[in-house]
Amino acid sequence: MKTVMEQNTVNKKDEIKNILSESKDMVGEKDVSEGVFHKIFRGYIPLNLLSGLKLDLEGPQKEKIDAYCNLINIALRKNTSILNYLLKGYGTNIQDVNYKKTALDEYETEKSKLDDYEKEVIKALGNPDNSLKEWFSELKINPDLLKSAVVNPFQIDQDAYIPPEVLDRMSKIGLFSLKVPKKYGGLGFSQKEYDMVLRTLAHISGTLLAVVSAHSTIGSAPLLMYGSEEQKERYLKLVSEGNFLVAFGLTEPASGTDAVGKMQCIAKLSPDGKNWIVNGEKIYITNIHRSGLMYMMAKTDLEKGLSVERMKPTVFIVELPFRITDSIDDINKKRKELEQKGMRMSAPLDLMMIRGSNQSHITFENFQIPVNDVLGGVEGGSKVIFNGLNKGRAGFGASSAEAARYIFEGALHHAVNREMFKAFGGKQSDLPQVKKYISRMAVNACALRSISDMTTALIQEHGDKINIIAECAAIKILATEGSWDVATHAMRLWGGTGTMRGHTGGMELAFRDAWIGIIVEGVNEAMKQLVTGVGVQGVKDDADTIGRHLFSLIKPFISFGKPKKDEDQKKKKKFTFDLFGSLIPAKLRLIAGMLRFEKGSLNFSDAFWLQWHTKILSLKTAQLGLKYGNNMVVQQLELIRMSDIAMDLYSLSAVQIKLKSNSGDLELAESSALKRFISITKKRIKENLNDLKIGNKDDKEDLKVADLWIKNKT
């Protein structure tokens, strides 16, 4: 009989084995080369690779995508109804505004801007330049269809509903076929082109950006990566027509970050083997009320008697009746029809951000899916979802970095025009503490653009040859955290006006929308663990190989005198010693990383600083790995700290390469912000390396305080 302590130890080991097993699909395919973060944890930054990336579009390609982004701005320009929300924010309306000077001044200023822009647009549509004509021809658009302004972000936010005419216009200009290859009727945009579209949408509406991003990535990517040719022909051509959106049913009430481990939705084969019978729940499913297609993940009960925790997930293709032109009445009618089939779908969830993106709570009650409507094979769901999400995370770099810039420039404009405290100079921007905030926002916004550009170029040029899972997770973390930091400091400058709904400065709405990136498609704390988990995988594999070989040499001595195990057990544990094929290559790879030095386009001192501190990170990671072994997977604080250091080294590389390669082209203000980022980041790297150790005192004290409060609650 095992004691309670012994049993708890066994249970913990089993749980760690489960975590390691479930994470196999998260660290990427074996048939691609190691990515940048793999090399960082091996002890060097591939500065030659990073310095050789082509960061910007050039020539005709850039001219064409610039024209497309101009088309987006024209088609999705804001209409004058936004001014009603400005007045509402001031507690007034068009009849009473004359009695409120501040509201009236802002109303007249903003109306003048809208009127002037509208005149420019009408002129451009009446006599479009050649670049616009090309897009009108390619998309088969009559310019007259774009003569009315249709977008009101404040109305979308208030109603939690995107009007059909807005979605229809988005469809007509190709926003729902951006990532669909041309052979299936889409625009086939590259990652760089796609990122430029996201940057454009970031200035228009966070909700519209979220709709396009979710549809384009987790909507289209899984089918492109894992669909059969028959499935691609059938569904991608429908997607490219733009009559509906695509959703992904993953998150459940009990499974957010731990999407697979805690999943409770189950699919069982019907007795006749013709359908899957699905029971369970999904929640926070984006785009669902406008989607004609949903990829839905459920665990499949193939081996009878397995607990739900042991079942493996499968992704199913579910056809839905919704269309982008549906009215609210149409949506409700179709929801009732689905309920008759066993799919109960809630009204849009009343969330604080990206309202209008139609998040919903779905309950399946014996819902039937045809047996062949499976994506990526039965029990192959993990790779579909993890790689699909990976593609989605990449877009956060461009969208969140641009949102940070947009928010910063709005706050800066407010600060330099806000009159106050003549003793300091008369403007809000003259205050020393405000200048600190401006510096912080500028540093974040400028650095994020550099990091985003480098990551996008890396994905476009090498994404099919190297493992980019950690890089996609890293840019999602860096951009969303940086954007949120900018938003919180911008709010300080805006003061009360920043909290006003409907204000044309847009701060209140932008502030709420900025939060979504931190928690969606993997909460950032979990993504940091993923960065480390993926990054150390190569080192861990080599260390395991060396460990198994060394153990095989000493095993005969430590096994001497012990009873022999039966033949079946011996076969399971059989190990073949391979000196030249496994042991020596593993040792050489570990040594090579620590000895390697790459300079890239940087000067020697900058490159040396980066490479030296990367080697310190690698050594400290190895030290912790030796201490904890497989238990390292549950050392969350250490994993996060490793990730923070690795991401700072990656970011520092991007910024220094940007400064070196564009030294004569950068404005003095941007150059100074990037240089300030370098000094701040170097200091943070040193501090985190110092804190990365076994038994961190501050961590212990924090955990002690938390445990006492948790104990009081339980």
C-alpha positions in Angstrom: 0.0 0.0 0.0 1.3 3.5 -0.9 1.2 6.2 1.6 -0.8 9.4 0.9 2.5 11.3 0.2 3.7 8.5 -2.2 0.4 8.5 -4.0 0.4 12.3 -4.4 4.0 12.1 -5.8 2.8 9.5 -8.3 -0.2 11.6 -9.3 2.0 14.7 -9.8 4.4 12.7 -12.0 1.5 11.4 -14.1 0.1 15.0 -14.4 3.6 16.2 -15.6 3.7 13.4 -18.1 0.2 14.4 -19.4 1.4 18.1 -19.7 4.5 17.0 -21.7 2.4 14.7 -23.9 -0.2 17.4 -24.6 2.5 19.9 -25.4 4.0 17.9 -28.2 1.8 19.4 -30.9 2.4 22.9 -29.5 6.2 22.9 -30.2 5.9 22.4 -33.9 6.6 20.0 -36.7 9.9 18.0 -36.7 10.5 18.5 -40.4 11.4 22.2 -40.2 14.6 23.9 -38.9 14.9 25.6 -35.6 13.7 29.1 -35.3 15.3 32.2 -33.7 14.2 31.4 -30.2 15.6 27.9 -30.4 18.9 29.5 -31.3 18.7 32.0 -28.5 18.3 29.2 -25.9 21.2 27.4 -27.6 23.4 30.4 -26.8 23.4 32.8 -29.8 21.2 35.2 -31.8 21.2 34.5 -35.6 22.0 38.1 -36.4 23.2 37.1 -39.9 19.7 35.8 -40.7 17.9 38.8 -39.0 20.1 41.4 -40.7 19.4 39.9 -44.1 15.6 40.2 -43.8 13.8 42.6 -46.2 11.7 44.6 -43.9 9.6 46.7 -46.2 7.7 46.3 -49.4 9.1 48.1 -52.4 8.3 49.2 -55.9 5.1 48.2 -57.7 4.1 45.8 -54.9 4.2 48.6 -52.3 2.3 51.0 -54.7 -0.4 48.4 -55.2 -0.9 47.6 -51.5 -0.8 51.3 -50.7 -3.6 51.9 -53.2 -5.6 49.0 -51.6 -5.2 50.5 -48.1 -6.4 53.8 -49.6 -9.4 52.0 -51.0 -10.2 50.6 -47.5 -10.0 54.1 -46.0 -12.4 55.3 -48.7 -14.9 52.4 -48.4 -14.9 52.3 -44.6 -14.8 56.0 -43.9 -16.7 57.3 -40.9 -20.0 59.0 -41.5 -21.3 62.2 -39.7 -23.6 60.2 -37.4 -20.5 59.8 -35.2 -21.1 63.4 -34.2 -24.3 62.5 -32.5 -22.3 60.2 -30.2 -19.9 63.1 -29.5 -22.8 65.3 -28.4 -24.2 62.4 -26.3 -20.9 62.1 -24.6 -21.2 65.7 -23.5 -24.8 65.1 -22.3 -26.4 67.1 -25.1 -27.8 66.8 -28.6 -28.0 68.8 -31.8 -31.0 70.9 -30.6 -29.2 72.0 -27.3 -25.6 72.1 -28.4 -25.6 75.9 -28.9 -25.8 76.3 -25.1 -22.6 74.2 -24.5 -19.5 76.0 -26.0 -17.0 73.2 -25.6 -19.3 70.6 -27.2 -20.2 73.1 -30.0 -16.6 73.9 -30.8 -15.6 70.2 -31.0 -18.7 69.4 -33.0 -18.0 72.1 -35.6 -14.3 71.2 -35.8 -15.0 67.5 -36.3 -17.8 68.2 -38.8 -15.5 70.4 -40.8 -12.9 67.6 -41.0 -15.5 65.0 -42.0 -17.0 67.3 -44.7 -13.6 68.2 -46.1 -12.6 64.5 -46.3 -15.9 63.6 -47.9 -15.3 66.1 -50.7 -11.8 64.6 -51.3 -13.3 61.1 -51.5 -16.2 62.1 -53.9 -13.6 63.8 -56.1 -11.3 60.7 -56.0 -14.2 58.4 -56.8 -15.4 60.6 -59.7 -11.9 60.7 -61.2 -9.9 57.8 -59.7 -6.2 57.5 -60.3 -4.7 54.5 -62.1 -3.9 52.6 -58.9 -7.5 52.8 -57.7 -8.8 52.0 -61.2 -6.8 48.8 -61.1 -8.5 47.7 -57.8 -11.9 48.7 -59.1 -11.3 46.5 -62.1 -9.8 43.6 -60.2 -12.6 43.6 -57.5 -15.3 44.4 -60.1 -16.5 47.4 -58.1 -18.5 50.3 -59.4 -17.1 53.4 -57.7 -20.6 54.8 -57.2 -21.3 52.0 -54.6 -18.7 53.7 -52.3 -20.2 57.2 -52.5 -21.9 57.0 -49.1 -19.9 56.8 -45.8 -21.3 53.9 -43.8 -19.1 53.3 -40.7 -19.9 54.5 -37.2 -17.6 52.6 -34.7 -19.6 54.1 -31.7 -22.9 52.8 -33.0 -21.3 49.3 -33.6 -20.1 49.4 -30.1 -23.4 50.5 -28.6 -25.5 48.0 -30.6 -23.0 45.2 -30.5 -23.9 44.6 -34.1 -22.3 45.5 -37.4 -24.9 46.7 -39.9 -25.2 44.5 -43.0 -24.2 47.4 -45.3 -20.8 47.7 -43.6 -20.1 43.9 -43.8 -21.3 43.9 -47.4 -18.9 46.7 -48.3 -16.1 44.9 -46.6 -16.8 41.9 -48.6 -17.0 43.8 -51.9 -13.5 45.2 -51.4 -12.1 41.8 -50.7 -11.5 42.0 -46.9 -12.9 38.5 -46.4 -10.6 36.8 -48.9 -7.3 38.4 -48.1 -5.5 35.2 -47.1 -7.3 32.8 -49.5 -4.9 31.9 -52.4 -5.8 33.2 -55.9 -6.4 29.7 -57.2 -9.5 29.5 -54.9 -10.7 33.0 -55.8 -9.0 35.0 -53.1 -6.6 37.9 -53.1 -3.7 35.7 -51.9 -2.0 38.5 -49.9 1.5 37.8 -48.4 2.1 38.4 -44.7 3.5 41.8 -45.3 0.5 42.9 -47.4 -1.9 41.4 -44.9 -0.2 43.3 -42.1 -0.6 46.6 -43.9 -4.3 45.9 -44.2 -4.5 45.3 -40.4 -2.7 48.5 -39.8 -5.2 50.4 -41.9 -8.1 48.8 -40.1 -6.6 49.7 -36.7 -7.4 53.4 -37.4 -11.0 52.7 -38.3 -12.5 50.2 -35.8 -11.2 47.7 -33.4 -14.3 45.5 -34.0 -13.9 45.5 -37.8 -10.2 44.7 -37.3 -11.1 41.8 -35.0 -13.7 40.4 -37.4 -11.2 40.4 -40.4 -8.3 39.1 -38.3 -10.3 36.2 -36.8 -11.9 35.3 -40.2 -8.6 35.5 -42.1 -6.4 33.5 -39.7 -8.2 31.0 -37.4 -10.9 31.0 -40.0 -8.9 30.3 -43.2 -5.5 29.0 -42.1 -6.7 25.6 -40.7 -8.4 24.7 -43.9 -5.4 25.8 -46.0 -3.0 23.8 -43.8 -5.0 20.6 -43.1 -7.9 20.5 -45.5 -8.0 17.9 -48.3 -8.0 19.3 -51.8 -11.7 18.5 -52.1 -12.4 20.4 -48.9 -10.3 23.4 -50.1 -12.1 23.4 -53.4 -15.5 23.3 -51.8 -15.1 25.7 -48.8 -12.3 28.1 -49.8 -14.1 29.1 -52.9 -17.2 29.8 -50.9 -15.2 31.8 -48.3 -13.6 33.9 -51.1 -17.1 34.9 -52.4 -17.4 36.8 -49.1 -21.1 36.0 -48.4 -20.3 34.7 -44.9 -17.6 34.7 -42.2 -15.8 31.7 -40.6 -15.7 30.9 -36.9 -13.6 28.6 -34.7 -15.4 26.8 -31.8 -12.6 26.2 -29.3 -13.0 27.9 -26.0 -15.3 26.4 -23.3 -16.6 27.7 -20.0 -14.0 25.5 -18.2 -11.2 25.6 -20.9 -9.6 28.8 -22.0 -5.8 28.7 -21.9 -5.9 25.0 -21.2 -8.0 24.5 -24.3 -7.3 20.8 -24.8 -6.7 19.5 -21.3 -9.9 20.8 -19.8 -12.1 20.4 -22.9 -15.5 18.7 -22.0 -17.2 18.8 -25.4 -17.4 15.2 -26.7 -18.2 13.7 -30.1 -19.3 10.0 -30.3 -20.0 8.0 -33.4 -23.7 7.2 -34.0 -24.7 3.5 -33.9 -24.9 3.4 -37.7 -21.5 5.1 -38.1 -22.8 7.8 -40.3 -22.7 10.8 -37.9 -20.8 12.2 -35.0 -23.1 13.0 -32.1 -21.8 16.1 -30.2 -22.6 17.2 -26.7 -21.0 20.0 -24.7 -20.5 23.8 -24.7 -18.5 26.5 -26.4 -18.1 30.2 -25.4 -16.6 33.4 -26.7 -16.9 32.2 -30.3 -16.1 35.2 -32.6 -18.1 36.0 -35.8 -20.5 33.2 -35.1 -23.8 35.0 -35.9 -22.4 36.0 -39.4 -20.6 32.7 -40.1 -21.6 30.1 -42.7 -18.8 27.8 -41.6 -17.4 26.9 -38.2 -14.4 24.7 -37.3 -15.4 23.1 -34.0 -13.1 21.1 -31.7 -14.4 18.2 -29.6 -12.8 15.2 -27.9 -13.7 11.9 -29.7 -14.7 8.9 -27.8 -13.2 6.1 -29.9 -11.8 3.9 -27.2 -14.7 3.0 -24.9 -14.1 3.6 -21.3 -11.5 6.4 -21.6 -12.0 9.4 -19.3 -12.6 12.7 -21.0 -9.1 13.9 -19.9 -7.6 11.0 -21.9 -9.6 11.4 -25.1 -7.9 13.1 -28.0 -9.4 16.1 -29.9 -10.8 16.3 -33.4 -11.7 19.3 -35.5 -15.1 19.1 -37.3 -16.4 21.3 -40.2 -19.8 22.6 -39.3 -21.9 24.4 -42.0 -24.1 27.2 -40.6 -26.9 29.2 -42.2 -25.8 32.7 -41.3 -24.8 35.4 -43.9 -23.2 38.8 -43.6 -26.4 40.5 -44.9 -28.5 39.0 -42.1 -30.6 41.4 -40.0 -31.0 40.8 -36.3 -34.4 39.2 -37.0 -32.8 36.9 -39.6 -30.1 35.9 -37.1 -32.7 35.1 -34.4 -34.8 33.1 -36.8 -31.8 31.0 -37.9 -30.7 30.5 -34.2 -34.1 29.0 -33.6 -33.7 26.7 -36.6 -30.4 25.5 -35.3 -31.8 24.9 -31.8 -34.2 22.3 -33.4 -31.1 20.5 -34.6 -29.4 20.4 -31.3 -27.3 23.6 -31.4 -28.5 26.3 -29.0 -26.7 29.6 -29.6 -27.0 32.6 -27.3 -27.5 36.2 -28.4 -24.2 38.2 -28.6 -22.4 38.2 -25.3 -22.3 41.7 -23.6 -18.6 42.2 -23.5 -16.6 45.3 -22.9 -14.4 45.2 -26.0 -14.7 44.5 -29.8 -18.5 44.6 -29.4 -20.1 43.7 -32.7 -17.8 40.8 -33.3 -20.7 38.5 -32.3 -19.2 36.4 -29.5 -21.6 33.7 -28.5 -22.2 30.9 -26.0 -23.2 27.6 -27.8 -24.6 24.4 -26.3 -24.7 21.2 -28.2 -27.3 18.6 -27.4 -27.0 15.5 -29.6 -26.0 17.7 -32.5 -25.1 15.6 -35.6 -22.2 16.2 -37.9 -21.6 14.0 -41.0 -18.9 11.4 -40.3 -16.6 12.7 -43.1 -16.8 16.4 -42.1 -13.5 16.2 -40.2 -10.5 18.6 -40.7 -7.0 17.2 -40.2 -8.0 13.6 -39.4 -9.8 12.0 -36.5 -7.9 12.8 -33.2 -5.6 15.2 -35.1 -7.2 18.3 -33.6 -4.3 19.5 -31.5 -2.0 20.3 -34.5 -4.9 22.0 -36.4 -5.7 24.3 -33.5 -2.2 25.1 -32.3 -0.9 25.8 -35.8 -4.1 27.7 -36.7 -3.7 29.9 -33.7 -0.1 30.4 -34.5 -1.0 32.1 -37.8 -3.5 34.3 -35.9 -1.0 35.5 -33.4 1.4 36.7 -36.1 -1.2 39.4 -37.1 -1.2 40.9 -33.6 2.2 42.4 -34.2 1.0 44.7 -37.0 -2.4 45.5 -35.6 -1.4 46.2 -32.0 1.7 48.0 -32.9 -0.3 50.3 -35.2 -3.0 50.7 -32.4 -0.2 51.8 -30.1 1.0 54.4 -32.6 -2.5 55.7 -33.2 -3.3 56.0 -29.5 0.1 57.7 -28.8 -0.3 60.2 -31.5 -3.8 61.1 -30.3 -2.6 61.6 -26.8 0.4 63.6 -28.0 -1.9 65.9 -30.0 -4.0 66.4 -26.9 -1.1 67.2 -24.7 0.5 69.8 -27.0 -2.8 71.6 -27.4 -4.1 71.4 -23.8 -3.5 74.6 -22.0 -2.6 74.4 -18.3 0.0 75.4 -15.6 1.7 78.5 -17.0 4.5 78.1 -14.4 5.7 75.1 -16.5 5.1 76.7 -19.9 1.4 76.7 -20.4 0.8 73.4 -22.1 0.2 69.9 -20.7 3.1 68.7 -22.7 5.4 71.1 -20.8 5.0 69.2 -17.5 8.1 67.1 -16.8 6.0 64.0 -15.7 3.9 64.3 -18.8 7.1 64.3 -20.9 8.1 61.1 -19.1 4.8 59.6 -20.2 5.3 60.9 -23.8 8.7 59.4 -23.9 7.5 56.0 -22.6 4.7 55.9 -25.2 7.0 57.0 -28.0 9.6 54.3 -27.1 7.0 51.6 -27.0 5.3 52.7 -30.3 8.5 53.0 -32.3 10.1 49.8 -30.9 6.9 47.8 -31.6 7.0 48.8 -35.2 10.6 47.7 -35.6 9.9 44.3 -33.9 6.7 43.8 -35.8 8.4 44.5 -39.2 11.2 42.1 -38.4 8.9 39.3 -37.3 6.6 39.8 -40.4 9.7 39.6 -42.7 10.9 36.5 -40.9 7.5 34.8 -41.3 7.2 35.7 -45.0 10.8 34.8 -46.0 11.4 31.8 -43.8 8.1 30.7 -42.3 7.9 27.6 -44.4 11.4 26.5 -43.6 11.9 27.2 -39.8 9.8 26.7 -36.7 8.2 30.2 -36.1 5.8 29.2 -33.2 7.8 31.0 -30.6 8.3 34.1 -32.8 4.5 34.4 -33.4 3.8 34.0 -29.7 6.5 36.5 -28.9 5.2 39.2 -31.2 1.7 38.7 -29.9 2.9 39.2 -26.3 5.2 42.2 -27.1 2.7 44.0 -29.3 -0.4 43.6 -27.1 1.4 44.3 -23.8 3.1 47.3 -25.4 -0.1 48.6 -26.9 -1.9 48.2 -23.5 1.0 50.1 -21.8 0.6 53.0 -24.3 -3.2 53.0 -23.8 -2.9 53.2 -20.0 -0.5 56.2 -20.2 -2.5 57.9 -22.9 -5.5 57.7 -20.6 -3.6 59.7 -18.0 -3.0 62.5 -20.5 -6.6 62.5 -21.7 -8.1 62.7 -18.2 -11.9 62.9 -18.0 -12.2 63.3 -21.8 -10.5 60.0 -22.3 -13.4 58.3 -20.4 -16.1 59.9 -22.6 -18.0 57.5 -24.8 -18.4 58.8 -28.3 -15.6 61.4 -28.1 -14.0 61.7 -31.6 -10.5 61.3 -30.0 -11.7 57.7 -29.7 -9.7 57.0 -26.5 -12.4 55.4 -24.4 -13.2 52.9 -27.2 -9.6 52.3 -28.1 -8.7 51.7 -24.4 -11.3 49.0 -24.1 -10.4 47.3 -27.4 -6.7 47.3 -26.5 -7.3 44.8 -23.7 -8.6 42.0 -25.9 -5.2 41.2 -27.4 -3.7 40.3 -24.0 -6.2 37.5 -23.4 -7.4 36.3 -26.8 -5.7 33.4 -28.7 -3.8 32.4 -25.6 -3.4 34.6 -22.5 0.0 36.2 -22.5 1.3 34.5 -19.4 0.7 31.1 -21.1 2.2 32.4 -24.3 5.4 33.3 -22.4 5.6 29.7 -21.2 5.1 28.6 -24.8 8.0 30.8 -26.0 10.3 29.1 -23.5 8.9 25.7 -24.1 9.4 25.9 -27.8 12.7 27.6 -27.5 14.4 25.1 -25.2 13.0 22.0 -27.1 16.1 21.5 -29.2 18.4 21.8 -26.2 16.2 19.5 -24.2 16.1 16.9 -26.9 19.9 16.9 -27.1 20.3 16.8 -23.4 17.9 13.9 -23.2 19.9 12.1 -25.9 23.2 12.6 -24.0 21.5 11.6 -20.7 20.1 8.3 -22.1 23.4 7.3 -23.6 25.3 8.1 -20.3 22.7 6.2 -18.3 23.0 3.2 -20.6 26.7 3.0 -19.8 26.3 3.0 -16.0 23.0 1.0 -16.0 24.8 -2.4 -15.8 26.6 -1.3 -12.6 23.6 0.2 -10.8 21.4 -2.8 -11.8 23.9 -5.4 -10.5 22.2 -7.7 -8.0 18.7 -6.4 -8.7 16.0 -8.9 -9.8 15.5 -9.0 -13.6 12.3 -7.8 -15.2 10.3 -10.0 -17.6 11.1 -10.0 -21.3 8.1 -7.8 -22.3 9.2 -5.1 -19.9 12.8 -5.4 -21.2 11.6 -4.9 -24.8 9.7 -1.7 -23.8 12.8 -0.2 -22.2 15.2 -1.3 -24.9 17.7 1.4 -25.9 20.3 1.3 -28.7 23.6 3.1 -28.0 24.5 5.2 -31.1 27.8 7.0 -30.7 28.1 8.6 -34.1 24.5 8.9 -35.1 23.1 10.4 -31.9 25.5 11.1 -29.0 28.3 13.0 -30.7 25.9 15.1 -32.9 23.9 16.1 -29.8 27.1 17.1 -27.9 28.4 19.1 -30.9 25.1 21.0 -31.2 25.1 22.0 -27.5 28.7 23.1 -27.7 28.4 24.9 -31.1 25.6 27.2 -29.9 27.7 28.4 -27.0 30.8 29.0 -29.2 29.0 30.6 -32.1 29.2 34.4 -32.7 27.3 36.2 -35.4 27.6 39.9 -36.0 25.2 40.5 -38.8 24.9 44.2 -39.8 25.7 45.5 -36.3 29.0 46.9 -35.1 31.1 44.5 -33.0 30.3 46.0 -29.6 26.5 45.9 -30.1 26.7 42.3 -31.4 29.0 41.2 -28.6 26.7 42.6 -25.9 23.8 40.7 -27.4 25.6 37.4 -27.9 27.3 37.5 -24.5 24.0 38.0 -22.6 22.3 35.3 -24.8 25.0 32.8 -23.7 24.4 33.8 -20.0 20.7 33.0 -20.5 21.5 29.7 -22.1 23.8 28.7 -19.2 21.2 29.7 -16.6 18.5 27.9 -18.4 20.7 24.7 -18.5 21.3 25.1 -14.8 17.6 25.3 -14.0 17.0 22.4 -16.3 19.5 20.2 -14.5 17.9 21.1 -11.2 14.2 20.5 -12.1 14.3 18.0 -15.0 10.8 17.3 -16.3 9.4 19.2 -13.3 10.7 22.4 -15.1 7.4 22.4 -17.0 5.5 23.5 -13.8 8.1 26.1 -12.8 6.0 28.9 -14.2 7.8 31.9 -12.7 11.2 30.7 -14.0 9.7 29.9 -17.5 8.2 33.4 -17.7 11.4 35.1 -16.7 13.3 33.1 -19.3 10.8 34.1 -21.9 11.0 37.8 -20.9 14.8 37.8 -21.3 14.7 35.9 -24.6 12.0 38.3 -26.0 14.0 41.4 -24.8 17.1 40.0 -26.6 15.0 39.4 -29.7 13.5 42.9 -29.5 16.9 44.5 -28.9 18.2 42.8 -32.1 15.2 44.2 -34.1 15.7 47.8 -32.9 19.4 47.8 -33.3 19.1 46.4 -36.8 16.5 49.0 -37.6 18.8 51.8 -36.4 21.8 50.5 -38.3 20.0 49.9 -41.6 18.0 53.1 -41.6 20.3 55.5 -39.8 20.0 58.2 -42.4 16.3 57.8 -43.1 14.9 58.0 -39.5 13.6 61.2 -38.1 15.5 62.5 -35.0 12.5 61.9 -32.8 12.1 58.2 -33.8 15.8 57.6 -33.6 15.9 59.0 -30.1 13.0 56.8 -29.0 14.7 53.7 -30.4 18.0 54.5 -28.6 16.1 55.0 -25.4 14.5 51.6 -25.9 18.0 50.1 -26.1 19.1 51.5 -22.8 15.9 50.6 -21.0 15.9 47.0 -22.4 19.6 46.4 -21.6 19.0 47.4 -18.0 15.9 45.1 -17.8 17.8 42.1 -19.3 20.6 42.5 -16.7 18.0 42.7 -13.9 16.1 39.6 -15.1 19.2 37.6 -15.6 20.2 38.4 -12.0 16.7 37.2 -10.8 16.8 34.0 -12.9 18.0 31.6 -10.3 17.0 28.7 -8.1 15.1 29.9 -5.0 14.4 33.6 -6.0 13.8 35.3 -2.7 11.2 37.8 -4.1 9.2 35.0 -5.7 9.1 33.1 -2.4 7.9 36.1 -0.5 5.2 36.8 -3.1 4.0 33.2 -3.1 3.9 33.2 0.7 1.7 36.3 0.8 -0.6 34.9 -1.9 -0.9 31.5 -0.1 -2.0 33.1 3.1 -4.8 35.1 1.4 -5.9 32.0 -0.6 -6.0 30.0 2.6 -8.2 32.6 4.2 -10.7 32.3 1.3 -10.8 28.5 1.3 
